[in-house]
Amino acid sequence: QYPIDVDAIREDFPILDRQVGGDIETPGEGPDDTRPLVYLDNAATSQTPKPVVESIVDYYYGYNSNVHRGIHHLSQEASVAYEAAHDRVAEFIGAEGREEIVFTKNTTEALNLVAYAWGLAELGPGDTVVLTEMEHHASLVTWQQIAKKTGASVEYIRVDDDGRLDMEHAAELIDDSTAMVSSVHVSNTLGTVVPVSDLADLAHEHDAYVFVDGAQSVPTRPVDVGEIDADFLAFSGHKMLGPTGIGVLYGKEHILEAMQPYLYGGEMIRSVTYEDSTWEDLPWKFEAGTPVIAQGIALHAAVDYLDEIGMDRVQEHEELLAEYAYDRLSEFDDVEIYGPPGDDRGGLVAFNLDGVHAHDLSSILNDHGVAIRAGDHCTQPLHDKLGVAASTRASFYVYNEKSEIDALVDAVDDARQLFA
Ligand SMILES: Cc1ncc(COP(=O)(O)O)c(CN[C@@H](CS)C(=O)O)c1O
């Protein structure tokens, strides 16, 4: 019934066999009221399959070494693997090559890199940065603060009542004063899929750059930076079966070439005198200090794992589960779901149960073994706009199945009875 072999995939994730609910001081040894884990918090972070974990173990057991510095054999092996990871990521998102792929700590750092290395130098009074009302804080706060530092202004494209981006408003806001359009590709709160190619067209009509926040899209659907014509795109390894501690900034080579680094140190230099320094070639110019070596090698393994499944099928599976969850939760007239209809969204559903705070609901779901997120999902302004302090969010990935959504719905129903 699924486009992917969920049972086979689940074999690669031992954590999914966990019992939860016992004493958190002694994981797995709790009292007998533990329950099977139902992990539905994938937009916060995904789980990590055996091949990815094994790639890290292989590295530390077999060829751990610093890169780009040593002449010795291990350093050369590690350098080759680290550079190959850049090549693989470039291929995965349709970039020209490793020169356009900078490894960072996460999506947040990638956005800050461009905001500081480009924004601080290029933005000034009279310039506008156009965002959407559903931006994640990684983008919204970053551009908001860089605008304050430079005298530029920030404007927000409206989200309409059913959670879609108001593209007519986008066309009004994006004009010759616009220097940057920065937008989420798939909202981590509403599940909205933003037409980022259309935003790129609007931005380029006015000689503005477009930055696509791909943190929720690159892991869950095919993304091709050439098709979008993105000038920048960012995403995180931990949301796509990879480890924490690695993110990716994609940037068009000629744009990155023209940018000055904002983090200085080893690795990123070509020559240093007491008077001045020159920079390494791309992408190393933007990777100061000892880089995220093991994480990069593991991201390579995560990309291979996802490509083996096929990103078209990943997207199809996500959308199938999102629509099922949307329809099941819609059975309750006291549940409010945020965002577009179930057949027009990415793989997540944020909702509230009337009269019950999201934290209380998530606590009850946790008692049932169901792991979801409750809060503002780093989109506080969006929650203000929705008129709620917080929401409960279920988010799905390649190892989830309908029975887990049924467990979520049963737990929500129990909460309804409890608070009735
Ligand atoms: C659309 C979007 N944009 C940026 C980020 C930040 O990713 P980092 O790896 O934390 O830097 C995230 C991560 N959103 C997680 C943690 S807040 C969520 O629970 O929704 C995101 O979803």
The ligand as a Gaussian input file, in Angstrom:
#p B3LYP/6-31G(d) Opt

LIG

0 1
 C       12.110000      25.127000       7.678000
 C       13.257000      25.083000       8.631000
 N       14.244000      26.005000       8.507000
 C       15.311000      25.987000       9.343000
 C       15.426000      25.048000      10.355000
 C       16.650000      25.072000      11.245000
 O       17.360000      23.862000      11.089000
 P       18.625000      23.648000      12.082000
 O       19.179000      22.286000      11.672000
 O       18.045000      23.628000      13.495000
 O       19.571000      24.773000      11.861000
 C       14.421000      24.076000      10.511000
 C       14.488000      23.052000      11.638000
 N       13.185000      22.937000      12.254000
 C       13.052000      22.002000      13.354000
 C       13.769000      22.517000      14.581000
 S       13.113000      24.067000      15.090000
 C       11.554000      21.769000      13.626000
 O       11.226000      21.158000      14.653000
 O       10.743000      22.178000      12.781000
 C       13.322000      24.091000       9.635000
 O       12.334000      23.172000       9.745000

